[in-house]
Amino acid sequence: MRTICKPIPRKHPGVLARSQNLEGIADLRYRKAVAYGILTYSYGKFSGLTTSFQDIRPPLLNHIPTESTHVKREHFGEGVVLVALILIGALVRMVFRDLPNFAPVAGLALFAGYYFRSWSWALCVPLGVMTLSDLALGGYEWQMMGLVYGMLAAPVLLRGVLRKYLDVRQGGWSQAFLAVAGLVGCSLGASLAFFFVTNFGSWMWSGMYQVSPAGLGHCYLQALPFFRYTLAGDLFFAVILFTGYATAVQMAATRTPACAAS
């Protein structure tokens, strides 16, 4: 019989940190179940109550988390995080609606790209936050709405950079410096891209500026006071999200050896 070996998919640091606890629990339960089965089988052979290992069914074997169980649990956990991020993000955006462009959407997009394994799930976070909050805040021209939605979802594309330089499992000054630099750089890049692209669209479609290089320059000049709110909001919420997640992962990692020892 030919055996086909499938390549093992690589998991980014966030997924590995979440799966370590499940793997430890599965290994412990498996060893207990095997020990129970051996003892039961030996007693059955000695007393003549059983003739094969198939005659016994250790109860713990029915509760061993298999690989499919792990996947289902991870998908369920990611689904809960997805819904929570959308609801909280929409609520925070409505709370800070009086501060122009001070919103958590770009920071949520950065975090979603880093956290979720699926591109589609990550994109659902900024788009879901904008759609849900705009139902309460109201819409505007469809061209600008499409441009704004697209630019707020674009930070998900920076997931590769964040996963390369931001490892929440490791410490040290050099790793911390790379993490901060990567997060600040991605946040700044997302803010700049949003500023230039959305104001270019405003220059084209709003009718408030002359369709000329001078009119474009005037549009960007008028938007500069709002740009500081964009910078502050993107960086503030990105730092809050990634710091909270890194703290949770480190606390879980330090608690796991204690549980295993006990």
Sequence and secondary structure as in RCSB ss.txt:
>XXXX:A:sequence
MRTICKPIPRKHPGVLARSQNLEGIADLRYRKAVAYGILTYSYGKFSGLTTSFQDIRPPLLNHIPTESTHVKREH
FGEGVVLVALILIGALVRMVFRDLPNFAPVAGLALFAGYYFRSWSWALCVPLGVMTLSDLALGGYEWQMMGLVYG
MLAAPVLLRGVLRKYLDVRQGGWSQAFLAVAGLVGCSLGASLAFFFVTNFGSWMWSGMYQVSPAGLGHCYLQALP
FFRYTLAGDLFFAVILFTGYATAVQMAATRTPACAAS
>XXXX:A:secstr
            HHHHHHHHHHHHHHHHHHHHHHHHHHHHHHHHHHHTS SSGGG   GGGGG   HHHHHHHHH
HHHHHHHHHHHHHHHHHHHHTTTSTT  SHHHHHHHHHHH S HHHHHHHHHHHHHHHHHHH    HHHHHHHHH
HHHGGGGGHHHHHHH  TT  SHHHHHHHHHHHHHHHHHHHHHHHHHHHHHHHHHSSSS SSHHHHHHHHHHHHH
HHHHHHHHHHHHHHHHHHHHHHHHHHHHHHHHHHHH 
